[in-house]
Amino acid sequence: MYSNITLDTVAALKQICGDDQVFTDLDQLAHYGHDETEDLQFNPAVVVRPADANQVASIMRLANAEHIPVTPRGAGTGLSGGALPVHGGILLSTERFNKIIEIDERNLQATVEPGVINQVFRDAVEAKGLFYPPDPASRGSCFLGGNLAENAGGPRAVKYGTTKDYILNCEVVLPNGEIIWTGANVLKNSTGYNLTQLLIGSEGTLGIVTKIVFRLIPLPTKNLIMLVPFYSPEKACEAVSAVFRAGFTPSAMEFMERDAIDYVMQFVDVKIPVKNEHKAHLLIEVDGNDIDVLFKECEQITELMYQFECDEVMFADTAEQKNELWKMRRAAGEAVKSHSVYKEEDTVVPRAELPRLLKGVKEIGAKYGFRSVCYGHAGDGNLHVNIIKDTMSDEDWKNKVPLGIREIFHLCVELKGTISGEHGIGYVQKGYMDIAFNSTQIELQKGIKRLFDPNNILNPGKMFV
């Protein structure tokens, strides 16, 4: 049981952050009561927008003392309900934490606040010849703090890794209001437990990050993109692991089945030649600094693709053509969602098992009477499965679809994968955690949560039932 927000609570929050940064009107509560997860809505009792770590610490001390739930929120672009205030209470927005504090070109590092938009940060470091690779589909609006909370990936994770591979250190406010740094600004650190990595992917349940120290890498100056149409989605999936077995590591390798492409064509203005017999596409990007090397690599990958019954491979040479292909891929999620009520599952398996996963998803859909539209980061074995309601009855949608999702997740685990690659567990997937973990593993994780947050006030109702 949690305490209710009182007039005294609101007055105390205004004392901490200022009258103009605390909101209780219904329009604001409704705005902060949803994210991009399906059609879920949970309004907080009050919204507060602190400006620095000390203000966050004061809010947490107040909440901890009065036993009030606090839900941290970034840009609200999440897909698992991680930022939904399911127990009401205080919604703590990080949108005022929007400063790039320092770009350290000597050490290839940057210190930023969590409310900086991913694309803004990428552009700032690229202007200095540096590169921050993680680029989720919402990169133009999502916050770096949210990326950290969910360990976001994106298309280029196949070559460069996910958010966790670029974070060296964090300033964090704990649930009791203490402020700590989790590590050191160094590339090697074997000093004690790795608190930095523990925070990454913890979905705002252990602490509120107020500063992040990223490592950066030199910016690749050249890239080439090819679009490969296949007559069979299974053959497209088979081709994925063959590329890596042949010794190539593309900077991106994306899969889209035919339905996803059709939805995109209706949703955005892209001009991609698609024949009736094309059932899936792979979008493959290679990058580096020597264009001749990249052309040779593309030629070799193309020869390999033809072993898997593809049609003519299309190359994007100009910036306009490359942007057109990426526009198509990045619009897939929004295009599918605009068509129907949906549920998006973020499945991931070892990449060689991708054909079996795709086949299994379609068989399970047929068994329970739902249609799915699949696309995703094929190079990582990360398949986004969008389950479409279409003409399903409300009863079947409510009762049959969860059974089908459980079977899909069981299949992922049987294939040595797991139930989320980059979207997190949050609110909507917590009922499936028993598939990925046994009771001992779950209890260990719950024990970590209790150690950080004994009063369970920070983002309660997430990750665990």
C-alpha positions in Angstrom: 0.0 0.0 0.0 1.2 3.5 -0.9 0.4 6.9 0.6 -1.8 9.3 -1.4 -0.5 12.6 -2.7 -1.8 15.4 -0.5 -1.8 19.1 -0.8 1.2 19.2 1.6 3.1 16.8 -0.8 2.4 19.0 -3.8 3.5 22.1 -1.8 6.7 20.3 -0.8 7.4 19.3 -4.4 6.9 23.0 -5.5 9.3 24.1 -2.8 11.9 21.7 -4.3 11.4 22.4 -8.0 9.4 25.6 -8.3 5.7 26.2 -8.8 6.0 26.1 -12.6 7.6 22.6 -12.6 4.9 20.7 -10.7 1.6 19.8 -12.5 -1.7 18.4 -11.2 -4.1 19.4 -14.0 -5.8 16.6 -15.9 -4.4 17.4 -19.3 -0.9 17.2 -18.1 -1.5 14.0 -16.0 -3.1 12.4 -19.1 -0.1 13.4 -21.3 2.4 11.8 -18.9 0.1 8.8 -18.3 0.9 6.9 -21.5 3.9 6.0 -23.6 4.1 4.2 -27.0 3.0 0.9 -25.5 -0.3 -0.2 -27.1 -3.2 1.9 -25.8 -2.4 1.8 -22.0 -3.1 4.8 -19.8 -2.2 5.2 -16.1 -2.3 8.8 -14.9 0.0 9.9 -12.0 -1.3 12.1 -9.2 1.3 14.7 -9.8 4.0 15.4 -12.4 7.3 17.0 -11.4 10.2 18.2 -13.6 13.4 18.6 -11.6 16.5 20.3 -13.1 19.4 18.7 -11.3 20.5 15.7 -9.2 20.0 17.6 -5.9 16.4 18.2 -6.7 15.9 14.6 -7.7 17.5 13.6 -4.4 15.1 15.8 -2.4 12.1 14.3 -4.3 13.3 10.8 -3.5 13.9 11.5 0.2 10.4 12.9 0.4 8.8 10.0 -1.4 10.8 7.4 0.5 9.8 8.9 3.9 6.1 9.2 2.9 6.0 5.9 1.0 4.9 7.5 -2.3 5.6 5.7 -5.6 7.9 7.5 -8.1 7.9 6.7 -11.8 10.9 8.1 -13.8 10.2 9.0 -17.4 12.2 10.1 -20.3 10.7 10.9 -23.7 7.8 8.4 -23.4 8.9 6.4 -26.5 9.1 3.0 -24.7 7.3 -0.1 -26.0 7.0 -2.2 -22.8 5.2 0.3 -20.4 8.3 0.9 -18.4 7.4 4.6 -17.8 3.8 4.1 -17.0 2.9 5.2 -13.4 0.8 2.1 -12.7 0.4 3.0 -9.0 -0.2 6.7 -9.6 2.0 8.8 -7.3 4.7 11.0 -8.6 5.8 11.0 -12.3 9.3 12.3 -12.4 10.2 13.7 -15.8 13.8 14.0 -16.9 13.1 16.3 -19.8 15.0 19.3 -18.3 18.2 17.2 -18.0 19.0 18.1 -21.6 22.6 19.2 -21.6 25.7 17.8 -23.3 28.1 18.7 -20.5 31.4 17.8 -22.3 32.7 16.1 -25.3 36.2 15.0 -24.4 38.0 14.6 -27.8 41.3 13.6 -26.2 39.8 10.6 -24.4 37.0 9.9 -26.8 34.4 10.3 -24.1 31.3 12.5 -23.5 29.4 13.4 -20.3 25.7 14.1 -20.9 22.4 14.4 -19.0 19.8 11.7 -19.5 17.3 14.0 -21.2 19.5 14.6 -24.3 17.8 13.2 -27.5 19.8 10.3 -29.0 20.0 12.0 -32.5 21.1 15.3 -31.0 23.9 13.6 -29.2 24.9 11.6 -32.3 25.0 14.8 -34.4 27.1 16.6 -31.8 29.8 14.0 -31.6 29.8 13.4 -35.4 30.5 17.1 -35.9 33.8 16.3 -34.1 34.5 13.2 -36.2 33.3 10.8 -33.5 30.6 8.2 -33.4 28.0 7.0 -30.9 26.5 3.9 -32.7 23.3 2.9 -30.8 20.4 4.2 -32.9 17.0 2.9 -32.0 14.1 3.5 -34.3 12.9 6.5 -32.2 16.4 8.1 -32.2 15.0 11.4 -33.3 12.9 11.7 -30.1 14.0 9.2 -27.5 16.2 10.2 -24.6 19.6 8.7 -23.7 18.4 8.0 -20.2 15.6 5.9 -21.6 18.1 4.1 -23.9 20.2 3.3 -20.8 17.1 2.1 -18.8 16.2 -0.3 -21.6 19.7 -1.1 -23.0 18.5 0.1 -26.4 20.1 -1.3 -29.5 19.0 -0.5 -33.0 20.2 -1.5 -36.5 23.9 -1.0 -35.9 24.1 -3.1 -32.8 25.0 -6.1 -35.0 28.5 -4.6 -35.5 28.9 -2.0 -32.8 26.9 -3.4 -29.8 24.1 -1.9 -27.7 23.9 1.0 -25.2 25.7 -1.1 -22.5 28.9 -1.2 -24.6 29.3 2.6 -24.5 28.6 3.5 -20.9 31.6 4.0 -18.6 30.0 5.7 -15.5 26.8 7.1 -14.2 25.7 9.6 -11.6 22.6 8.0 -9.9 20.1 9.1 -7.3 19.1 6.1 -5.2 15.6 5.6 -3.9 16.6 6.9 -0.5 17.9 10.1 -2.0 21.6 9.4 -1.8 23.7 10.4 -4.9 26.5 8.0 -6.1 28.7 7.4 -9.1 28.6 3.8 -10.3 32.1 3.4 -11.7 35.0 5.4 -13.2 35.7 7.1 -16.5 38.1 4.4 -17.7 38.0 1.6 -20.3 39.1 -1.1 -17.9 37.7 -1.5 -14.4 37.9 -4.6 -12.2 37.3 -2.8 -8.9 34.4 -4.4 -7.1 31.0 -5.2 -8.5 30.0 -3.6 -11.8 27.3 -1.2 -10.6 27.3 0.6 -13.9 26.2 -2.4 -15.9 23.7 -3.4 -13.2 21.9 0.0 -13.7 21.8 -0.5 -17.5 18.6 -2.3 -18.5 17.2 -2.0 -15.0 14.3 0.1 -16.3 14.4 2.8 -13.7 13.7 0.4 -10.8 17.0 0.7 -9.0 18.0 4.4 -9.3 17.5 7.6 -11.3 20.4 8.4 -13.6 21.3 12.1 -13.7 24.6 12.0 -15.6 26.1 9.5 -18.1 29.7 9.2 -19.2 29.8 7.6 -22.7 32.8 6.2 -24.6 33.0 7.1 -28.3 34.7 5.7 -31.3 36.1 7.3 -34.5 33.4 8.0 -37.1 33.4 5.7 -40.2 33.4 7.9 -43.2 32.0 5.7 -45.9 29.1 3.2 -46.2 27.2 1.3 -48.9 23.7 -0.2 -48.7 22.0 -3.0 -50.6 18.5 -4.2 -50.6 18.0 -7.9 -51.3 14.6 -9.2 -52.3 13.8 -12.9 -51.6 11.1 -15.2 -52.8 10.8 -16.8 -49.4 11.1 -15.2 -45.9 12.7 -18.4 -44.6 15.4 -18.2 -47.2 16.1 -14.5 -46.3 16.5 -15.6 -42.7 18.8 -18.5 -43.7 21.0 -16.0 -45.6 21.6 -14.0 -42.5 23.9 -16.4 -40.6 25.6 -17.3 -43.8 27.0 -13.8 -44.2 28.7 -14.0 -40.8 30.0 -17.5 -41.3 31.6 -16.2 -44.5 33.6 -13.7 -42.4 31.6 -10.5 -43.0 30.3 -8.2 -40.3 27.8 -5.7 -41.8 27.1 -2.5 -39.9 23.4 -3.3 -40.3 21.4 -6.2 -41.4 17.6 -5.7 -41.3 14.8 -8.1 -42.2 11.3 -7.1 -43.4 8.6 -9.5 -44.5 6.2 -8.5 -47.3 3.3 -7.3 -45.2 5.6 -4.9 -43.3 6.8 -3.5 -46.7 3.3 -3.1 -47.9 2.2 -1.2 -44.8 5.2 1.1 -45.1 4.4 1.9 -48.8 0.9 3.0 -47.7 2.2 4.9 -44.7 5.1 7.0 -46.1 6.2 8.2 -49.5 9.0 5.8 -50.5 9.7 4.5 -54.0 11.1 1.0 -53.7 10.5 -1.5 -56.6 8.7 -4.5 -55.2 7.5 -7.4 -57.3 4.5 -9.5 -56.5 6.6 -12.5 -55.9 8.9 -10.8 -53.4 8.1 -12.1 -49.9 10.8 -10.5 -47.8 13.8 -8.2 -48.0 17.1 -7.9 -46.3 18.6 -4.4 -46.0 22.4 -4.8 -45.6 24.8 -1.9 -44.8 28.6 -2.1 -44.7 30.8 0.8 -43.4 34.4 1.8 -43.1 36.9 4.2 -44.5 38.0 2.7 -47.8 35.2 2.7 -50.4 37.1 0.2 -52.6 37.1 -2.3 -49.8 33.4 -1.8 -49.2 32.5 -2.3 -52.9 34.5 -5.6 -52.9 32.7 -6.7 -49.7 29.3 -5.9 -51.2 30.2 -7.9 -54.3 31.1 -10.9 -52.2 28.0 -10.6 -50.1 25.9 -10.3 -53.3 27.3 -13.6 -54.6 26.5 -15.2 -51.3 22.9 -13.9 -51.4 22.2 -15.6 -54.8 22.7 -19.0 -53.1 19.5 -18.3 -51.2 17.2 -17.8 -54.1 17.0 -14.0 -54.1 16.1 -11.7 -56.9 18.4 -9.0 -58.3 20.2 -7.1 -55.6 19.7 -3.3 -55.5 22.5 -1.0 -54.5 22.0 2.5 -53.0 24.9 4.7 -54.1 23.7 8.2 -53.4 22.8 9.7 -50.1 19.2 10.1 -51.3 18.9 6.4 -52.2 20.4 5.4 -48.8 18.0 7.7 -46.9 15.1 6.2 -48.9 15.9 2.7 -47.8 16.4 3.7 -44.2 13.2 5.7 -44.2 11.4 2.5 -45.3 12.9 0.4 -42.6 12.6 2.9 -39.8 8.9 3.6 -40.6 8.0 -0.1 -40.3 6.9 0.1 -36.6 4.7 3.1 -37.0 3.3 1.8 -40.3 2.1 -1.4 -38.8 0.7 0.3 -35.7 -1.3 2.7 -37.9 -3.1 -0.2 -39.5 -4.7 -2.0 -36.5 -4.7 -2.6 -32.8 -1.6 -4.5 -32.1 0.8 -6.1 -29.7 4.5 -5.9 -30.4 6.8 -8.7 -29.1 10.6 -8.2 -29.1 11.9 -11.8 -29.6 15.5 -12.7 -29.9 17.4 -15.9 -30.7 20.9 -16.8 -31.9 20.9 -15.6 -35.5 21.2 -19.1 -37.1 17.9 -20.0 -35.4 16.0 -17.1 -37.0 14.4 -19.3 -39.7 13.0 -21.6 -37.1 11.7 -18.7 -35.0 9.9 -17.1 -38.0 8.4 -20.4 -39.0 7.3 -21.1 -35.4 5.7 -17.6 -35.1 3.6 -18.2 -38.2 2.5 -21.7 -37.0 1.5 -20.4 -33.5 -0.4 -17.5 -35.1 -2.4 -20.0 -37.3 -3.1 -22.2 -34.2 -4.5 -19.3 -32.2 -6.1 -17.4 -35.1 -4.0 -14.2 -35.3 -1.8 -12.7 -38.0 1.6 -11.3 -37.4 3.8 -8.9 -39.2 7.5 -9.5 -38.7 10.6 -7.3 -39.2 13.7 -6.5 -37.2 17.4 -6.7 -36.6 18.2 -9.9 -38.4 21.9 -9.7 -37.8 21.2 -9.9 -34.1 18.5 -12.6 -34.3 16.2 -9.9 -33.0 12.7 -10.3 -34.6 9.9 -7.8 -33.8 6.7 -9.7 -34.0 3.7 -7.4 -34.4 0.4 -9.3 -33.6 -2.4 -7.7 -35.5 -6.0 -7.7 -34.2 -7.7 -7.1 -37.5 -11.1 -8.8 -37.3 -10.3 -10.9 -34.2 -13.1 -10.7 -31.6 -12.4 -8.9 -28.4 -12.7 -12.2 -26.5 -10.2 -14.0 -28.7 -7.8 -11.0 -28.5 -8.0 -11.0 -24.7 -7.9 -14.8 -24.1 -6.2 -16.4 -27.1 -3.4 -14.0 -28.0 -1.7 -14.2 -24.5 -1.6 -18.0 -24.9 0.0 -17.6 -28.3 2.6 -15.1 -27.0 3.5 -17.6 -24.2 4.2 -20.2 -26.9 6.3 -17.8 -28.9 8.4 -17.0 -25.9 8.7 -20.7 -25.0 10.0 -21.2 -28.5 12.5 -18.4 -28.1 13.9 -20.0 -24.9 14.0 -23.4 -26.5 16.1 -21.9 -29.3 18.5 -20.5 -26.6 17.1 -17.0 -27.0 15.0 -14.9 -24.6 11.8 -12.8 -24.5 13.2 -9.3 -25.1 16.2 -8.1 -27.1 15.9 -4.3 -26.7 12.4 -3.2 -25.6 12.6 -4.4 -22.0 10.1 -6.1 -19.8 8.4 -3.2 -18.1 4.7 -3.6 -17.4 3.4 -5.6 -20.3 5.9 -8.5 -20.3 6.4 -9.1 -16.6 3.9 -12.0 -16.6 6.2 -13.9 -18.9 9.4 -13.7 -16.9 8.8 -17.2 -15.6 9.6 -18.5 -19.1 13.0 -16.8 -19.2 14.0 -17.5 -15.6 13.4 -20.1 -12.9 12.4 -19.2 -9.4 15.9 -18.9 -8.1 17.0 -16.5 -10.8 13.9 -14.3 -10.3 14.4 -14.3 -6.5 18.0 -13.2 -7.0 16.8 -10.2 -9.1 14.1 -9.3 -6.7 16.7 -9.4 -3.9 18.8 -6.8 -5.8 15.6 -4.6 -6.1 15.0 -4.9 -2.3 18.6 -4.0 -1.6 18.4 -0.8 -3.6 14.8 0.0 -2.8 13.5 -1.6 0.4 10.3 0.4 0.4 9.6 -0.5 -3.3 8.8 3.1 -4.2 10.9 3.5 -7.4 9.0 2.4 -10.6 7.0 -0.3 -8.8 4.9 -2.8 -10.8 7.5 -3.3 -13.4 9.6 -6.4 -14.5 8.2 -8.8 -11.8 4.8 -10.0 -10.9 
